[in-house]
Each structure stands twice: as C-alpha cells, then as structure tokens.
C-alpha cells in the first residue's frame, strides 16, 4: 500500500511538473529571453516559492525547459535522418528540420541561446547564458552517435564522427543564428548551401554494414 501511495504521489508530482513546464513554455513563447519567474508563476496560477519548490531555482527551470525542447528537436532530427530517401536528401531534410524549428519558435530559440537579450536585471530575465554551450555539446554528441552508427569512416571513424557531429552542429547553429536575424536568403537556399558545404567526404563514404544508411 505504501509503495502504491508513493507511486501515486510521484505520478501526481510528474503531472504537476509537466503542467508548470507548459505554463513556462507559454510565457517563453510570449516573452522570449525576458521570461521571468514571476510571470511564469502567474501564468501557472501559483506563487513563486511553489515554482522554486518544483525546480529549485531559475537555472533548474531553465534546464528542464532546455531538456524538453532539445529532446523534441533530437526526435525530429532522428526522424529526418532515418527517412526513406537518398543520403543527400536526408542531409538536406535534417538541416531543414533544425532551421524550421528555430524559425517556427524564435522566442524559444532566443530564450535558450540568447538569454541576455532579455536586457533586464534581477528576476526580470534568466541569467542562463552559461547553459547554451552544453545544449550545443549535447546536440553534437547525439549527431556524432548517428554518424558513427550509419557511416563507415574508416579506422578513425569514432574520432571523425565526433569531430563531424560537433562541427555540423556548430555550423548549423552559427549559420542559422545569422540567417534568423538577417534573412539574406530563403530557408531552402540556406539548406542547399549548407548541404553543398558538407557534401565532400560524406558523399564518398560508404554505409556501415548492417546499419540504416545516412
């Protein structure tokens, strides 16, 4: 009975945490990097101390939101990489998936990657710039795993896959950040240019035996 009660309390806490993250998402979509704990607590219909009780502090809430959005992006990227198409089309689809995600929710992107743009002191914004680099590292490591699983890069394959994974993420982040601000070309044109840049050795490499090709 006690175990069942503990499981029930844990399930209720998980549901409440999800509801609070959804409220935080709504504020981030509205306010971007200026999203504050006060605004999130008000959106959720609770006091700020209750919000702290669930997430510890502002950084704890930020990390939970970052995991939520990064997980969703990784799922979408994996689906694009595994789509039934030739390798060039899958590379383009993966790049487009990332760019479409930041284009569709620019406030979320700015909150995760450019929190200082909130431009406020104290609790008016999140002091979370130190977390954007770990997000990019996580994306780089996940992409490296996919490359290593799918592409035969020879005896230095593991090392090369990690270099490629982080390099591709860095390229996509820098190019996407510039493109989102300046819109110098269409998304399709940017995808094509980036795919051209990547295509060298990737076009020549064979698929790893027994793995779905990239």
N, C-alpha and C positions, 0 to 999 in steps of 0.2 A: 504493500500500500504506500509506504514512504517513498519507494522508488518511483511509483506511478505519480505521486504528488510532485516529486522533484522534476520529473519529465514534463508534467503539465505546466509547472512554473517556468521551466526553461523554454517550452514552446510558446507560452504567453509572452515571455521576455523577447524572444526572437521576433514574434509578430509585431510587438511594440517597437522594437528597434527598426524593423522594416518600415513601419509607418512613419517613424521620425526621419528616416533617410529619404522617404518620398516627400515629406514636407520640406526637408533641406533642399532636395532637388528643385522643387517649385521655386524656392527663394533664389537659388543659384541661377535658374533659367531667367528670372526676372532681374536680378541684381548683379550677376556675374561676380567679379572679384570683390565687389563691395558687400557681398552677403555677410551678414553678421549673426552672431549667436542670438542676439535679441530678436532679430527679425525671424530667425528660424524657430525660436521658441514660440513667438507669437503665432506664426503660421501653424504650428503643431497644437496650439491651444494649451501650452504648458508654461511653467516658469523656467527661467534659465538654469537654476540649480538642478531641476529634474533632467534637463538636457545634459548637463555635466555628469549627472549620475549614470547615464547610459553610455557616455563616450569618454568620460574622464576630463577632457579639455577640448579646446578648439582644434588642436592638432589631431586628437583622436577622432573627432567627427570628420575632419578633412581626410584622414587616412581611410576611414570607412567609405566615404564617397568616392575616393580615388580607386579603391579596390572594386567597388560596384561598377564604375564606368570602365575601368581597364578590363575587367572580366568580360563585360559585354562587347567591348571592342575586339578583344582577343578571339572570342567566339565568332564574330563576324569575319575577322581576318582568316581564321582557320577554314571557315566555310568557303571563302573566296579561293583560298589556296587549293582546296580539295574539289573544286567544281569540275565537272567533266568538260574540259577544254584543253587546247594545247598550252604548252608552257608559257609562251609569250602572252596569251590571253589571260592566263591565271595571274601572271605578274602584274599585268595592267589592272585586272579586277581587284587585286589586293591593294595596290596603290590607290585605286579609286575608292575602295571601301574606307580607307583611312581618311582620305580627303573629304569624302561625302559626310563622314561622321563629324569632322570639325566644322564643316560648312553648315550642317544642319543644326548644330547646337554650339554656336560660337561663344555664348556666355559660359557654358560648362567648360569649354576648352580654355577660355581665358581664366576662369576660376582655378583650374588645375595647373595651368602652365604660366600664367602671368598674374598671380595674386596681388602683386604690388600695385597693379593698375587700379586697385580699389581706392588708392590715394588717401586713405584715412588712418588715423591713429587709434590706439586703444582697441575697443571691441567693435569698431565700425567695419573692420575688414579682417581677413585671415592673414596672419604672418606665417605663410606656409611655403615660401619660395624654396626652402631647403628640401621640399619633398618632390619637386618636379623632376629632378635628376634621377631619383630612384624609380619613378614611373617609367622613364625612358629606358633605364637599365633593364627593368623587368620586361618591357616590350622587346628589347634587343635579345635578351636571353631566350625568350619564348620563340622568337623568329629563328634564332640560331638552332634550336632544337628541331624545328620544322625542316630547315635546310639540311641539317645533318642526316635526318631520317630519310629524306627524299632524293638527295643529290649525291652522286659519287664524286667527291672532290679529291680523291687520291689519298696517299699516305698521310698527308697533313690535313685531312678532311675536318676533324673536330676543331682544330685551331682556325682553319679557314672559315668554317661555318660561324664561329663566334665573331670573328672579325667582320664577316659579311652581315650577320644579324644586327650587330650594333651600328655598323656603317650605314646600312639601309635605313634603320630607324632614325639615325641622326640626319641623314639626307632628307627623308620624308618629313621629319619634324621641321627642319630649317626651311626647306622649300615650301612646305605647307603654311608655316607661320608667315613667311613673306607673301605668299600668294593670297592668304586670307586678308591681309592688311591692304595690299595694293591692287589685287585683281588685274594683273597685267595680261592675262590670257584666260581662256575658258578652262574649266577643270579637265575636260577631255584632252586639251592641248598640253596641259601640265603633265597629265598621266603619260601621254605619249613621249614627251621629252625625257621624263624620268626613267621610263622603261628603256628608251634608247641608251641612256647612260649606264644602266645596269646590265645591258644585254650581252656584253663581251664574253667573258668566260662562262657565264651562266648558260648561254646558248650552246656552248661546246660540251659542257659537262653531261655525262650520262646519268640516267636514273639509277638509284641504288637498288640492287636486286631485292625483289620481294616487297618493295615499298611503293606507295602511290607516288607517281611522278610529280615533280614540281614544274 
